[in-house]
Amino acid sequence: MSQPPRESKSKLNYDESSRQLQRAQPDGPTEAIARHRAFLDPRLSQIAKWCTQGVKPEALVRFALMDMAGDKGAKLRECTQQSIYLGLLACAVTGLEPGALRGEAYLVPYRNKGVMEATFMPGWKGLVKQARRSREVVSIYSNVVLKGDFFDIDLGSGKPPVHKPGEERGEVEKAYAVAYLSNGFTEVEFMDKHDLEAVRRAGSNGPAWADWSDQMYRKAPIRRLCKRLPMGADYFVALALEQASDVSQQAKVLDLETNGEGERAQNQAGVSAEMAAQVGEPDEDELREIAERERREANA
């Protein structure tokens, strides 16, 4: 008697096994960071294949691990190893270094169907870096205007605003960005409180707004300004990644930039999580054997 056909699983259908694996690993900060390092180190050569703009794979890993330390890194430590890897691939192809120390890009933890995953998000400093790489933008900056500041702008003049910090400063009221182009023109973007809050609501007050609200306020006008500047290809890759709704969608964007590495990483995540949840916690010898095997496969 023939067996009924097995229901095919999507390459992304590893949520339940990932939840089991996360529950089975109540590691402290040091152990969790060591696990991420053990997973990422064998993949340095693979990340290096897709690094652009002079970024180094070792630096990408180092800055990501630095963000995992301390209380603020608790959610990032919970993220699946594969999503961290994909986030670093995104940093590689966009030529941006992750982490709060650099401010060029962030690995933002989101809970997706019960599984904590890290998604790539460019920061405002990353947008500045990409704009200057285009060689069409000589200088670009953004700032926030706080209650009590003197601020004057004439949007029809094409001149940058006059902004003087007040002695007693309150909450954010406005934000602006200014770009000086190589052809001598100046581009200005201005956002009032209503505009800023609309952007915040569109982001559903996500973890980026909760953890880095000052950075997000500065990013809002510069992100809008970049849409009309002569930006390079790396900017449009970062924009596509940021507009992707989750890790699986970011993986599809990465597929186009890395000859399918995003899909390979997702497939491997499904197999690894399911096997780990079934067999339980490996001992030290097994961990060393797995790390060595992954290193050989990554260098193959």
N, C-alpha and C positions, 0 to 999 in steps of 0.2 A: 504494500500500500504506500503510495507516494506521500511524502511529507508536504504539508502546506508550505508555500513559499514564505521565507522569512522576510519580515518587513525590513526594507532597506533603510539604513540610517544615513542621515545627512552627515557630511564631514564635520559639521559644527555641533552634532548632537552628542556632546560629552558633558552636558551640564550636571546630570545626576552623579556621574562618577567623579567629577571635579568637586562637587559638594562633599561627597564622602571623603575624598582625599584631604580637603581642607579641614574637615572635622577631625580627621585622624592625625593632624599635625599641629598640635597646640604649642608650637615652638615659641621661645622667647625671641627678642629682637636679634641677638647675635646668631642664634641658630638659623632663623629665617633668612637673614642676609647671607649667611654662609651657603644656604641651599640655593639661593638665587645666583650667587657667584659660581657655585659648582655647575650650575646649569648653563650659565652664559659663557664662562671661560672657554669651553671646548668649541664654542660657536664664534669666537673672535674672528677667525679667518673667513667665515661665511659673511659676517657683518662687513668685514673689510672689503669684500668684493663690490659692495654697493655704496661705499663711502664716497661722498663728493665734497668739493670745496675745502679739501684739506683736513677734514675731521678725522680723528683717529678712533678706531673701535675700542681701544683700551680706555680712552677718555670717556666715551659714551657709557660704557659699563661702570666706570668709576663714579661718574656724576649721578647715575641712576641709583647706585648703592648708597651714596652719600645721602640722597633724599629719603632713603628707607630708615635711616637712623633716627632715634628720638621718638617722642610721642606723635609728632606730626607725620611720621612715616609709617604709622601702624597700618593704615588702610592699604598703602602701597605694598607693604610686606605681604599682605594677604592676597595680593593679585596673583593670578596664575603665571607661572614662569613663561609660558608661551606668549601671553599677551605682553609681558615686559619685553621679550625678545622682538615681537612685532613692533612695539613702540620704538625700540632702538633701531630697527630697520628703517622706520619712518624718519628718524633723526638722520640716519646715514644718507638716505636719498635726497633729503632736503638740505643737507649740509648744516644742521643746527645741533647744538649740544644741549642735552636736557638738564633739568634741575633748577632749583631755586637759586643756587649760587650763580649760574650763568644767566638765567632768565630768558634764554632763547627759545626754549621749548619745554613742555612739561609732559610727564606721564601721569594722567589724571585717573584716579581709581573710580570705577563705577560698578555698582552691583547689578549684574545682568542675569536675571532668572535665578537669583540666589548665589551666583558665582561672582567673585570680585575680579574684575578685569581692568587693565590699564589701557587707556586710549591716548593717542598722541594729540597734543595741542600746541601750536606755535604760540610763543609769547610775543609781546610787543617789541622786545629787543630783537627777537628773531626776524620780525617783519622789517625792522630798521636795517638789519644786516643784509637781508635779501634785497631791499630797495637799493642800497648802496652798491651791491654787487652788479646791478644792471648797468652801471657806469653812466646812466642817464640821470640819476639822482645824486647830487653833490652832498646834500645834507638833509636829514629828516629827523623830526623829534615830535614828541607829544607831551602834554601836561594836563593836570587837573586844576580847576579853579575852585578854591574853597570859600565858604562864606566868610566875608571880611576882607577878601582880596580886592584890589582894584583891577578891573578888567574892561578893556575897550576894544571893539572890533568893528571894522567896516568891511563887510563881506564883498561889497562891490568894488573895492579898491585893489584887491589882490595883494594887499600888504599884510604882514603878520600882525597878530593882535598885540596890544600893549598889556602886559600882565605883571602886576607888582603884588607880592605877598603882603597881606595885612599883618598887623601886630598880634591880633587875636583872630585865630582861624577856626572855622567850624567844619561842618560836613561838606562833602563834594556837591557842588552846584552845577558845574559845567566841565567840559573837557574839549581840548582842541589839538590839532596836529598841523604841522607846517613842513612843507618839502620845498627845497631849493633845487631847481633842475639845471642841468648843464647848459641849456639854451638860454638861461637867464630868467626864466619865468619862476614864479612862486605859486605853489598850490596850498590852499588853506582849507581845513575841514573843522567845523564847529558843531558841537552837540550840547544842547541844554539838558537840564535834569530830566525832562520828559523823554527825550531821545535815549538817554543813558538807561533809564528804568525800563524802557521798551526793549532795549537790547538785553537787559538782565532777565526780563520775563521770558524773552524768546529762548534764553538759555536755561529756562526752568529753574533759575536760582541753583544751578548745579554746584558740585564741589569746588570747581574753579572759582566761582563767585564767593563761596563761603570761605575758602582758604586764602585767596589772593585778590580780594575785591579791589584794592588800590591798583594792582597791575591790570585788572580787567577794565577798570575805568579809563586807564591810559591807553589800553589797547583798542577800545571801541572806535575812537576817531581815526586812529592811524590805520586800522583795518579798513575802514570805509574809504579813507584817502587812497590807500594802495590800489583799490579797484580801478582808479582812473590814472594811475601812474604807469610809465613804461617799465613794467617789472619783467624779470627773467623767468625761465621755465621752472626753476626750483620753487618760486612763489606759487605757481599754479598747482604744482603737486601738493604743496603744503595746504593750499586752500581746499583742494579736493579731499584731502585726508581729514581736515577739520570739519568739513561739511558732511562727512560720513557719519552715520548715526551710531555705530558701535564698532567693536573690534572686527567683527566679520566683514563689515562693509569697508573698513580701512584695509583689511587684508586683500580685498578685491582691487583696491587702488594700487596697493603695493605689488600685486601680481603684474601689473602693466609696467612697473618700473624695475622689477627684479626677475623677470622671466619665470613667474609662477612661484616665487619663494613664499609668498603669503599663503597660498593654498597648501603648499607642502608643510608649512609650519602648523596650519590648522589641522591637517590630517594627522600629523604626528602628535598633536596635542590630544586628539580624541583617543588615539591608541594608547598613549602613555598614561593618561588619566584613568582610563578604564582598567588597564592592567594594574596600575598602582593601587586602585581602590579594591581590586580583587585579591591581590597577593599580600597587601598590608605593607608595613614599614620595612624597607630593606636595612640590612645591617651595614657596618662600615665597609667591609670587604665588597659587598654588592654595590655600594655607592661608588667605590673607587673603580670597580669593573665597568659600571654603567658610564661613568665620566670618561674613562679611557676609550670605551667603544664609541661614545658620541663624538669625542675628539677626532678619532680616526674617520668617522663618517663625515664630519664637517669638513675635514681636509681632503677628502677623496675627490 
